[in-house]
Amino acid sequence: MLLKTRRARLRPGEAGAGNFGGQRRVPGLRREELALLAGVSVDYYTRLEQGRARNVSADVLDAVAGALGLDADERAYL
């Protein structure tokens, strides 16, 4: 739930994602934008967000945490 909640709070301009795709149906970053910022596939990020990814590397977690701007406590929670 942490990943989805933080993604919804982050605006594209704050994350350096621009405004891809024009009009938004919901606030925050799209999964596609976050996956691009973190350097992972959309499918892999979706599995992470849903808790279905296994054996996730520290590098991937660090990239996602960085893209979301997580603080130390939130990073530890991941």
QUIJOSUL-V585149 format. One record per backbone hydrogen bond with DSSP energy under -1.0 kcal/mol. CO is the residue of the C=O (numbers start at 1). NH is the residue of the N-H. Records with the same first field share a line. If there is no record, write none. Layout:
CO->NH, NH
This chain:
1->5
2->6
3->7
4->8
5->9
6->10
7->29
11->15
12->17
19->22
30->34
31->35
32->36
33->37
34->38
35->39, 40
41->45
42->46
43->47
44->48
45->49
46->50
47->52, 53
48->51
57->61
58->62
59->63
60->64
61->65
62->66
63->67
64->68
65->70
71->75
72->76
73->77
74->78
